[in-house]
Amino acid sequence: METIEITMKKGIISRDKCPICNLASSKIIFNRSFNKELIKEYMNVAYQGNADIEFLEDITFEIVKCSECNLL
């Protein structure tokens, strides 16, 4: 069984393959810096105002769709 490379930067997980089908082919469907207003608002709601956005300002928030199984 192949392993999936998982890296972490400032607590944000990054994967090199889909965790379901193990395919490395994917498409970025959403990409924003954590310091953009939309992401700041989401983080404030999701983490009830406890997210340290300044700590994450050099990180990109991405939603990626697998080309094989369509996992987001």
KAVEN-V250823 format. One record per residue. RES is the residue in three letters. PHI is phi as a letter, one per 20 degrees, with the letter a starting at -180 (999 if undefined). BURIAL is + if it has 24 or more other ideal C-beta (glycine too) atoms within 12 Angstrom, else -. D_CENTER is the distance of its C-alpha to the mean C-alpha in Angstrom with 1 decimal. Layout:
BEGIN
<<RES/PHI/BURIAL/D_CENTER> <RES/PHI/BURIAL/D_CENTER>>
END
This chain:
BEGIN
<<MET/999/-/24.4> <GLU/f/-/21.7> <THR/e/-/19.1> <ILE/d/-/15.3> <GLU/f/-/14.4> <ILE/d/-/11.7> <THR/d/-/11.3> <MET/c/-/10.3> <LYS/c/-/10.8> <LYS/l/-/11.9> <GLY/n/-/10.5> <ILE/e/-/6.8> <ILE/e/-/6.5> <SER/c/-/6.5> <ARG/d/-/8.8> <ASP/e/-/11.7> <LYS/b/+/12.8> <CYS/f/+/12.4> <PRO/f/-/13.1> <ILE/e/-/15.7> <CYS/d/-/17.8> <ASN/m/-/16.9> <LEU/e/-/16.9> <ALA/e/-/15.3> <SER/e/-/15.6> <SER/b/+/12.8> <LYS/c/-/12.4> <ILE/f/-/9.9> <ILE/d/-/11.0> <PHE/b/-/9.4> <ASN/b/-/8.7> <ARG/b/-/9.9> <SER/f/-/10.7> <PHE/f/+/10.5> <ASN/e/-/14.3> <LYS/f/-/14.7> <GLU/g/-/16.8> <LEU/g/-/14.8> <ILE/f/+/11.7> <LYS/g/-/14.4> <GLU/f/-/16.2> <TYR/g/-/13.4> <MET/f/+/12.7> <ASN/f/-/16.5> <VAL/f/-/17.1> <ALA/f/-/14.5> <TYR/d/-/15.6> <GLN/l/-/19.2> <GLY/m/-/19.4> <ASN/e/-/18.5> <ALA/f/+/15.2> <ASP/e/-/16.1> <ILE/f/+/14.7> <GLU/f/-/17.0> <PHE/f/-/15.6> <LEU/e/+/12.1> <GLU/f/-/13.8> <ASP/e/-/13.3> <ILE/d/+/9.5> <THR/d/-/7.5> <PHE/e/+/5.0> <GLU/c/-/4.3> <ILE/d/-/5.6> <VAL/d/+/7.5> <LYS/d/-/10.9> <CYS/f/+/13.0> <SER/f/-/16.4> <GLU/e/-/18.4> <CYS/d/-/17.6> <ASN/m/-/15.4> <LEU/f/-/12.8> <LEU/e/-/9.8>>
END
